[in-house]
Amino acid sequence: MLQGEKLFKKDRKLVLKNFPAYTVKNVSFYDKTTDRSKYLGYNNERKEFVMDVKLKKEYSKGYIANAEGGCGTHNRYTGRMFGLRDTPHSRLSLFGNLNNMNQYYYPGSDGEQDPRTENNGVFSRRVLGMDVFSANKDETVKNDFSGEIIWSNSDDKTRTVASTFLPTKENYVASYDNSNGHGIYSFINNELTISKPFYISSSTGWEYSNGSSKFTQRSVTYNKSPFHDNEGAESLIDRIFKSELQPIDTTMVNSMQKDFDTHGYYSSLWQVLGTSKKLPWGDSFDVNMDATYTKEKSTVFNDYQIRYMDQNHDDLQNQYSKEPTTHFRYKAWGSYNIHLLNKWNFAMGYEYAQQYNHEIHDKYRLDWLDGWSKSHHIGDLPSTRDSLLAALDYGNSNYTWYHSREHSGLFHVFYDKDDKESKMRFDFNVNIINKYEKLRYQKASLDTMAFNRNWLFTPSVSFNYSTPKGMGLDMSYGTEINTPELIKKINVTDTTDPLARYRGNNDLKNSLSHVFHLGFRNRIASMQAQYNVAADFRIDRNLIGNAVTYNQSNGVYTYQPRNINGNWTGSVSNGFSMALDKDRLWNLENNASFNFNRNVDFVTLAGSADYQISKVNNIYVTDGLKLTMQKNKFRAALLGNMEWHNSVSLSNNFSTMNVFDFNYGMTATYVLPLNIGISTDLKMYSRRGYSESAANNNYLIWNMSLSRSFIKNKLDVRVIGYDLLQKISNHSFVVNGQGRTETFYNNIPSYVMLTVGYKISINPK
């Protein structure tokens, strides 16, 4: 927040990045009472935990502006501008940004984020935005208008090796993707609040995006491990695709090249309106409504070239699809709130919601037209409508009309105590929902209806307690019920993707999750220390997942949604920080966590009588340690982080995995003579325990910057060096009940950049 009011809903960090330090009085953290609770005179809603930037009195009215631009090696560039006019009851801000650096990263930060896994791929962005806030003198009427428009371009190259855990062995798919995309995204929102003579809040918004992308994917499927001795996943992919998809050995099942070209748009308009009226005897009632209208349209071209090795057969497909959709939903609800002087509150209400979706999926096989594959390129269409209709794929085209209605009974009991001694909050919610769904589905000669009616009961309870000395306790329990999408219950098979088929399942049931949380925090004044511990637990019943069937002869996967039991997760985490000396020059921080995940899923081979169940136990242990020292113009930190991932399964073909990622290093900032600022960070990133030896490596990453201010700190000149040793390599590793996936991403190259920035402030007398 800025001066007690919200600012920049899309990027709150703009506040910190753009205000000169000399304008800031302080930055405070506190629990803020909502505007609605202020109107009612008690905490009807939970308080919001906020960070509030307060400006010095002489800068609380006037103009602030700054701009920065820079260019560097490897065609890296950056530019940004920010302007603010602020008065006690109004604010106008404008901002812009353009860069192709993937992230706004300055050397000398403590490096909580891993640059190897942040923002995979290479992308550029241009952003323009504004925020206009105004209020009357007593702030009973407030209006906040914000808007933003973003132009983006992306270049992504990924190399992946994925394996599926089959009942008796594993199969492997090696793939290489190269994609490029560009698009535009815009967002506007207006929020109006009136708190006299009764409370009204209104939010009106519109979101729009339009873009296109192209990519080429090449993949090879194997029935056995294609790795050579001591070969890593990255080396394997390079070796395979240098062969231009020719057979490498007899374990190859199929090879594919897919060219993809798509463009489309998304537009959504919404209105939210809420009113509250307090009554003379202390009670209140609420009336609210929420409506959204959305339109989407996408046009997709897919060209497949597939070779099935067992048949020595090539399959060429030129696919084209048009998929416009229309969605709208609205809901209205009201409640009556009983407020007692003993701080107990009771609310009873009713809600009605309705939703409508209409989707058209027209799919065509252009390769069915004589000579099309030999004489046309991706993106071409027949010159006449009759020719296009001759290529309509009736077997995969479908049309759906979906309606849903929900009647909900709402009951809420809460106790709220907020005084100098302590804060206590207890909430108990019960929602009883009657949900009716209807789907009309047309495909080829099939014209059918699906229905679903459910009574849903979702209670939740929470308790919070805190004291001014820093002690706090949080406990909660809640339930989540998810009803299966009706489209997944239609018993049809989609064969649009030649290597992946999708079947419906009419036997799907609702899934139920139980979610528990317990947290405790405290401060130890004598040690200038604070700590927190938390435990979370989640049990999933009838979770809906995709059961996988694999055909060994042609490498085709068939997916079908099914309910499965046995999935649960649990975690314990703690954090600790303390000053090591009474002047707080030295500080120590540690954050650790333990996570256990039981992942259960279906997987089997084609021709088997039933699906086999795969169970994988995943253990994740993390620990981060930071020692900082700050005195005058010098600040330094020693950092260390580790992540251990252990995967165990009862399957005979599953090898236990112990993957260990860790990093350590230092960061420092200092102001040299002549007022030259230096910032640097040096960290070693390491991996151990991967089955492919090439993945067990070390990356030493070094970033550095030099800066100098001129003209009374108004002009800043900075030289930034990013990944000076050219070692960054992005990589991810995922394991679940159906398999494991190892992926390598492209990233921005090492660069050196020069930036120049200028800031001004004007303060009327």
C-alpha angles and dihedrals in degrees: 000000000000117000090343097308130100118259134189105358091195099049115014091173088075087080093061096038097053109037115091110236093237091064095056120092096185145321114235134188122208146138107269123207112233120244091246092054090049090055093048093046097233138061100276088157129039114267118256119239105228143177110220123196110208119197125214114263094252091055098042089089121040143043132312123183136165138168136188135187134178145166132198148174121302088035094289115159140171137184136169140169134190132184131180134183110190134184130165091267107024142043135189119187133175127186140176137181138180128176144137096209098102092228142027097248128164124189114245097047115126092253100232086158121069108234090204092065102031118103100351114212127024121283140163128210139194117194134185122178146157140195124198120188127178136167138174120252097270091038095236089130120047130172127186121185121184133174138175138181125193131191114195140181126188138192114190128179118178132178116197139182113191128178130193122216104234123186094260106016146347133269125208135216119192115192142174122202128190116184137171126188143168133186150150127240127189133182134181128176135174122197120191124186126186118181103176134100085356134351121269127171124184132182120187120178147162129199125190135175133175126179151136137215140188129197143168121213126191121186141170125200122209132190091209136031110290094196120121121214112301091353120148128217093253093052091046093056092047091051095048099049095044084069093065091237095301116146114280099186142337094275091073113111103179143342127212142189116192125187114196130191123174141161134174148131141245125204127179130176123188142178127193120185128179133176132187129186124189117211127221093253093055102262123113141195132213133207119187141170136188127188133176132182120191135181126186135177130180133179116200134188119192123182116188129193109182131173119198106203099201091057097031084228131146122212117198118188130176107193130187127180139181116200117178117172135186124199134176133168136173137179136185128193141171136189141185117222124205112202116194125196090235087069095255117129133191127194129184124183150156130226132192122193133178132185135187128188128178118186130182119196109183109178127186136191104213091181087071088072113091112266094353098129093052099046106034139063131219110285095034120124133193115270095233134049091230091058091050092050089052087064096049110134100220092178093065104024113099142172127207137191114191128188129177135178127190130192113191132188112205126201123176129177121181141166119206125186120175119170140128094279101050148331121238130179129178122181131184119181130183121184120184111190131188106199123188121186132184129184129185111200127189125186125155106310092346117102110166143152129224125197135189131180122183139176106212125195116191115172123178135181133189139177129195129183130174140163131208089249091067104262115136138171126193127184130169144164127189143163131224125198121191121189116209117253110259091227088064090056094058105104099226133115125233115208099176091119106058093210099039125049125188125209130188125232122212092193098068116135134197117278121227127200129190114205124193130183133181124177136172131183134175145167125229104207096189091058097035085236140132133190141180136195128191138180127196130185131182130183120191122201123192091359111189112235137157113263110213128217117187125202108212095198100056104013095240119153123210118201126198128172113240138168116247135177133209102065117131140146135202133181141181122195138173139183132198134182132171143162114247095205135032093249090055093232091133122047132180126202132181131179123182137171141183119203129183122191125185105199117191123181144153124255132155146149125266111266094031116131094233143358119280119226118234118200122191125180113207123193120190121188121181133177131176126189127188130180115188133186124190129178126160107311097349126087127169136170136192112211137193132172134174135186123190121190120188121184122188130174136175090226114115093225095051118099115208110247128210109183118182123190120178140161137188137177147111142270130200142178126191140163110232127200114292086039093279112158120212126193127178142162128192121187136169115216116197139180128199137173100036115143090228106069094210089067091059097086146124130242120194108200121193127182127176141174137187122200138181131186125213138180096038093317093305096111119055125189118189136178114201128192115195122194091348092181092051095231107128114124120169117221139160135192124196130179128185138152094287102044149303131274129200117192135183121200135197117242141184115290126246111279146175116217137189117208131184122196135182130192133187136182127194120194118189115221 
